[in-house]
Structures are given as structure tokens and as C-alpha cells.
């Protein structure tokens, strides 16, 4: 076994995987425990499309795809999408939902695999026009390793979009206390504040992987209206758009 494969298998938190697999059967219920994820998905797709200069015809990779919410949405916009996740039950749910909703070839080019970003990078380097890694970096032991793998997976000139949660007092108040314990927007135990990532840390890891940081955008969620929109405030949830130099 190579060192790369060993690290790829080691860069997984079994408790995180178990926590998300527990929600697998309810992943696509827009009124269930994953309702907030459904509500933030439209602005996520808009931002990704903006960063990529449109999605039609793009070969896209969704790392940490979960049950396939973002992957399906990108495919619906005309991208050819591969979604990957280390949670096998979520990959099964994603495949099943794609089949049931008709998002399968030839009308849609959408596939899923249970594989790590590091392992896929060794297998398919420089293969993708667009690499997305959403709401995953704060759930792995070594986020810098995932970012380095993302950089290897993107073709020269390709776009990469990351999203995560800022390690700030405001984020602790809203994303942990508010979302998990007051409003019950997400299941308790979903987030570990110590794993949140400051924009400066994410930018440093991206540059160390040879990427250019193009821009950042915040995501603001309104629990009363149950909707989300893009914003300039990056104190809590934020996106980072990077590009691999041509």
C-alpha cells in the first residue's frame, strides 16, 4: 500500500461518517433534518456557476457529495458530474435518487463513487474543469490534504470552489449554539467549533497547493424565511473561489 493510499484512508473521521450515514435515508426530505442543506443549495449552485463561467459542458467533481444534492443540481445545469464521498450509505442514496428522478444517462451525465479525494487524485490527475468541495473540510482530520488533492484533480486553468465555516465567535453563536441547540436547524453534534477554518488558513492551504485565490463570498441564512443568499459577510459560512494556473 502506498503512502498516499494510507493517508487517504487515514484522513477520515469515523464518527463523522457514522453521523452522516445515520441521516442517509432522510437526506432528500426537504422538511426533514437536512432541510437547511436543501435551502442553501440554490445559492451554492449560482455561485459555482458564476465561478465556472457557466456549467454546460463542464466536467465537474463534487467532493464530499453526501446524498447528491449539489451533484444533481450541477448536472441539471448541464455539467457532467462525478460525486464522491467516503460514506457508502450516502453514495447509495445519491445513486438511488438519481435513478428515481431520471437524472441518469443519456439525458444526464452523473455518476457517484465511494473514494477519497486523495485516492482519486492519484487515479485521475488534472481531469476536471471544476472541482467543488462544499461543507466537508470542517469534517476531516487534515483539510489541507484534501485541498492539495483538489489542486491535483483540477486541470490547468480549472476552477475550484470551497465552502466551509469561519472559526469566529459569531460562527460559534450562530452555527453551533443557534443552529444546533436553539433553532434545531441541523442535528446536534453536526459541527465541532475547533474544526472550523478561518479564511486566512484556507487561503494559505490553497496557495501552498499551487492555487490562486480568486475571491470569497459569504452565505447568509435566514431561519425565519428558511432561505439563504450570497452576501459579503464571511464571518460565518463562506465560499472561496480558486483557480489552478494555466
Secondary structure as the mmCIF struct_conf table of DSSP 4:
data_model
#
loop_
_struct_conf.conf_type_id
_struct_conf.id
_struct_conf.beg_label_comp_id
_struct_conf.beg_label_asym_id
_struct_conf.beg_label_seq_id
_struct_conf.end_label_comp_id
_struct_conf.end_label_asym_id
_struct_conf.end_label_seq_id
HELX_RH_AL_P HELX_RH_AL_P1 UNK A 3 UNK A 10
BEND BEND1 UNK A 11 UNK A 11
HELX_RH_AL_P HELX_RH_AL_P2 UNK A 14 UNK A 21
TURN_TY1_P TURN_TY1_P1 UNK A 22 UNK A 23
HELX_RH_3T_P HELX_RH_3T_P1 UNK A 24 UNK A 26
TURN_TY1_P TURN_TY1_P2 UNK A 27 UNK A 28
TURN_TY1_P TURN_TY1_P3 UNK A 30 UNK A 31
BEND BEND2 UNK A 32 UNK A 32
TURN_TY1_P TURN_TY1_P4 UNK A 33 UNK A 34
HELX_RH_AL_P HELX_RH_AL_P3 UNK A 35 UNK A 52
TURN_TY1_P TURN_TY1_P5 UNK A 53 UNK A 53
TURN_TY1_P TURN_TY1_P6 UNK A 56 UNK A 57
STRN STRN1 UNK A 59 UNK A 63
TURN_TY1_P TURN_TY1_P7 UNK A 64 UNK A 64
TURN_TY1_P TURN_TY1_P8 UNK A 66 UNK A 67
BEND BEND3 UNK A 68 UNK A 68
HELX_RH_AL_P HELX_RH_AL_P4 UNK A 69 UNK A 76
TURN_TY1_P TURN_TY1_P9 UNK A 77 UNK A 78
STRN STRN2 UNK A 80 UNK A 84
BEND BEND4 UNK A 86 UNK A 86
HELX_RH_AL_P HELX_RH_AL_P5 UNK A 88 UNK A 101
TURN_TY1_P TURN_TY1_P10 UNK A 102 UNK A 102
TURN_TY1_P TURN_TY1_P11 UNK A 105 UNK A 107
STRN STRN3 UNK A 110 UNK A 113
HELX_RH_AL_P HELX_RH_AL_P6 UNK A 117 UNK A 123
BEND BEND5 UNK A 124 UNK A 124
TURN_TY1_P TURN_TY1_P12 UNK A 125 UNK A 126
STRN STRN4 UNK A 128 UNK A 134
BEND BEND6 UNK A 135 UNK A 135
HELX_RH_3T_P HELX_RH_3T_P2 UNK A 137 UNK A 139
BEND BEND7 UNK A 140 UNK A 141
HELX_RH_AL_P HELX_RH_AL_P7 UNK A 143 UNK A 153
STRN STRN5 UNK A 154 UNK A 165
BEND BEND8 UNK A 168 UNK A 168
HELX_RH_AL_P HELX_RH_AL_P8 UNK A 169 UNK A 171
HELX_RH_PI_P HELX_RH_PI_P1 UNK A 172 UNK A 182
BEND BEND9 UNK A 183 UNK A 183
BEND BEND10 UNK A 186 UNK A 186
TURN_TY1_P TURN_TY1_P13 UNK A 188 UNK A 189
BEND BEND11 UNK A 190 UNK A 190
HELX_RH_3T_P HELX_RH_3T_P3 UNK A 193 UNK A 195
HELX_RH_AL_P HELX_RH_AL_P9 UNK A 199 UNK A 208
TURN_TY1_P TURN_TY1_P14 UNK A 209 UNK A 210
STRN STRN6 UNK A 211 UNK A 222
TURN_TY1_P TURN_TY1_P15 UNK A 223 UNK A 226
STRN STRN7 UNK A 227 UNK A 231
BEND BEND12 UNK A 232 UNK A 232
BEND BEND13 UNK A 235 UNK A 236
STRN STRN8 UNK A 237 UNK A 244
#
